Every structure is written in C-alpha cells, then in structure tokens.
Amino acid sequence: MAGEPGQAGLAAASRRLRPGPAGSQAQGQTQGRVLPRLFLFSDRLRLPDPRAAAARLPPGAAVVARGLAPAVLAGLAALARRRRLVLLVAGDGRAALRLGRGLRAGLHVPDRHGTAGLAPFLLARRARPGGLLLTVAAHGRAGLARARRLGADAVILSPVFPTASHPGAPALGLLAWAALARRAGRPVVALGGVTGANAGRLPRWAAGFAAIGALAGAPRRLWQTSHSVSGMSR
C-alpha cells in the first residue's frame, strides 16, 4: 500500500485480524453491517484536517471526524465518497444523517461528552437496516454498557497502550483491554498508542485498529509533547 510506512504497517496488521465470536455477537460484522478494520481519528491539535491522511487509507477504512471546521468536514465527505471510505461524525447525529446521503456514514458517540441529535439518528438507523453505522467510545465497563444499550455496531475501547493524546495517563494494557473486550457483547476496536509495530500484540479476534498518529503519518517528534483535547470525542 502506498503512503506513510506507519500507516501501511497498521493497515497490514489489520488484514491479519481474524474476527470471530467474542461476547454475544461476531466480531467484525453486526446486523448486516460490515465494519471497517481501520479507523483514522481526527484531533483538534494533532490532526485538525485529516484529508491528506484519509486520502492514503485503503477503501473501506473509516474516518472519525471530531470537531472539524464545516469546510473541512464537507471536503472530507467528498473525499470519502470518491475513495469509498466510511465517514463517522463524532457527537452530532444530525450532521451524520446529512452526510449519510450518497456515502457510507454514521455516528460516533463520545464516552465523556454528550451527543447532539442522538434520538433522530437512532430512529433513522432503525429505518435503514444495514445502513448507518454507530460506534461508541468506551474506557471501561460503563462505556461498554452504554454501547449495549444503544445497540452499537462496535465499541472503540481505549487506551490500550500509552498514548500521546494523554501523556502520562495510565493505559489499560493488553490483559485488561482483552478482558473488557470479551465482555462487550459486540465488536471491539482498539485505540490508544496502536501502531504497526505493536498491533500484533493485540488479540487476532479484535474487530480493528484505530489511531491518530500511526495513520496520519505525522512524525512523532511533532506531537509527542502536545496535550491533546481528543478526550472530548472519545
């Protein structure tokens, strides 16, 4: 795959996943919706414009748009349409519905902040079986329980490894991440310090990998001391 070596490494690792039963649903597919195995997250400080990174993603990968400027979001939607990417809007159900015309789209529900337009999105989703995707961020059991209540297609569980988004913050670690993921009852995607170098340490039944730096291709030295506000949409 063309593009930044770090992105290529994580994409290659995602292809080695073998989603299988974990919890009450098969990892990698729920209710007829095939889930992406790669999720690029935007970030207000580290990746405020994810279009260049998204242009290097393989078809079928997802971009989670968090707090993007309207013009950037519109351009990203056009790019997703051309590149056959999945576009998930974080924290705004109505925007997700608007963008869901003409491309694969959906909503990402943050763990620690509210989501506008959640009720209309859920109603529209029920009317479109196999259509709109719903992912939910989780950092522990409470987030997993909310994902089950909402009937999410997948959980983005973080942080599995130490991450530049929250320097010095404790990570779940491999054992705790896997234990939580097995209780999720739905596909679980790993986020937090995931790179092509360490992705192979995660269980092969994981539904996918999510990242900022590893998929953006930004040299670590440019952002390793930044204190990101990305927690607003996880």
Solvent accessible surface area in square Angstrom, and as a share of the most:
residue,aa,sasa,rsa
1,M,97,0.43
2,A,89,0.69
3,G,43,0.41
4,E,68,0.30
5,P,104,0.65
6,G,35,0.34
7,Q,0,0.00
8,A,25,0.19
9,G,27,0.26
10,L,0,0.00
11,A,2,0.01
12,A,29,0.22
13,A,5,0.04
14,S,5,0.03
15,R,139,0.51
16,R,126,0.46
17,L,6,0.03
18,R,147,0.54
19,P,37,0.23
20,G,18,0.17
21,P,123,0.78
22,A,5,0.04
23,G,49,0.47
24,S,96,0.62
25,Q,51,0.23
26,A,57,0.44
27,Q,6,0.03
28,G,14,0.14
29,Q,92,0.41
30,T,5,0.03
31,Q,114,0.50
32,G,56,0.54
33,R,9,0.03
34,V,92,0.53
35,L,11,0.05
36,P,6,0.04
37,R,88,0.32
38,L,5,0.02
39,F,1,0.00
40,L,0,0.00
41,F,0,0.00
42,S,0,0.00
43,D,1,0.00
44,R,138,0.50
45,L,95,0.47
46,R,30,0.11
47,L,21,0.10
48,P,75,0.47
49,D,57,0.29
50,P,0,0.00
51,R,88,0.32
52,A,70,0.54
53,A,3,0.02
54,A,0,0.00
55,A,44,0.34
56,R,76,0.28
57,L,0,0.00
58,P,37,0.23
59,P,68,0.43
60,G,33,0.32
61,A,4,0.03
62,A,0,0.00
63,V,0,0.00
64,V,0,0.00
65,A,3,0.02
66,R,3,0.01
67,G,63,0.61
68,L,26,0.13
69,A,55,0.43
70,P,115,0.72
71,A,78,0.61
72,V,22,0.13
73,L,31,0.15
74,A,61,0.47
75,G,23,0.22
76,L,0,0.00
77,A,4,0.03
78,A,36,0.28
79,L,15,0.08
80,A,1,0.01
81,R,111,0.40
82,R,172,0.63
83,R,80,0.29
84,R,170,0.62
85,L,3,0.02
86,V,1,0.00
87,L,0,0.00
88,L,0,0.00
89,V,7,0.04
90,A,13,0.10
91,G,17,0.17
92,D,48,0.25
93,G,0,0.00
94,R,133,0.49
95,A,5,0.04
96,A,0,0.00
97,L,34,0.17
98,R,140,0.51
99,L,29,0.15
100,G,5,0.05
101,R,173,0.63
102,G,65,0.63
103,L,24,0.12
104,R,105,0.38
105,A,5,0.03
106,G,0,0.00
107,L,0,0.00
108,H,0,0.00
109,V,3,0.01
110,P,3,0.02
111,D,33,0.17
112,R,140,0.51
113,H,98,0.44
114,G,69,0.66
115,T,27,0.16
116,A,59,0.45
117,G,10,0.10
118,L,46,0.23
119,A,64,0.50
120,P,47,0.29
121,F,0,0.00
122,L,24,0.12
123,L,115,0.57
124,A,28,0.22
125,R,17,0.06
126,R,169,0.62
127,A,80,0.62
128,R,99,0.36
129,P,118,0.74
130,G,37,0.36
131,G,31,0.30
132,L,2,0.01
133,L,1,0.01
134,L,0,0.00
135,T,1,0.00
136,V,0,0.00
137,A,2,0.02
138,A,0,0.00
139,H,33,0.15
140,G,21,0.20
141,R,160,0.58
142,A,85,0.66
143,G,2,0.02
144,L,3,0.01
145,A,30,0.23
146,R,55,0.20
147,A,0,0.00
148,R,103,0.38
149,R,177,0.65
150,L,36,0.18
151,G,22,0.21
152,A,1,0.01
153,D,1,0.01
154,A,0,0.00
155,V,0,0.00
156,I,1,0.01
157,L,0,0.00
158,S,1,0.01
159,P,25,0.16
160,V,0,0.00
161,F,16,0.07
162,P,104,0.65
163,T,16,0.10
164,A,14,0.11
165,S,1,0.01
166,H,53,0.24
167,P,55,0.35
168,G,87,0.84
169,A,44,0.34
170,P,120,0.75
171,A,35,0.27
172,L,47,0.23
173,G,28,0.27
174,L,45,0.22
175,L,161,0.80
176,A,42,0.33
177,W,0,0.00
178,A,19,0.15
179,A,48,0.37
180,L,20,0.10
181,A,0,0.00
182,R,131,0.48
183,R,130,0.47
184,A,0,0.00
185,G,8,0.08
186,R,19,0.07
187,P,0,0.00
188,V,0,0.00
189,V,0,0.00
190,A,0,0.00
191,L,4,0.02
192,G,1,0.01
193,G,25,0.24
194,V,3,0.02
195,T,37,0.22
196,G,25,0.24
197,A,103,0.80
198,N,26,0.14
199,A,2,0.01
200,G,64,0.62
201,R,151,0.55
202,L,7,0.03
203,P,30,0.19
204,R,135,0.49
205,W,38,0.13
206,A,0,0.00
207,A,1,0.00
208,G,0,0.00
209,F,2,0.01
210,A,0,0.00
211,A,6,0.04
212,I,8,0.04
213,G,8,0.08
214,A,19,0.15
215,L,0,0.00
216,A,13,0.10
217,G,18,0.17
218,A,32,0.25
219,P,56,0.35
220,R,131,0.48
221,R,182,0.67
222,L,122,0.61
223,W,23,0.08
224,Q,88,0.39
225,T,112,0.65
226,S,34,0.22
227,H,133,0.60
228,S,11,0.07
229,V,51,0.29
230,S,1,0.01
231,G,12,0.12
232,M,57,0.25
233,S,9,0.06
234,R,6,0.02
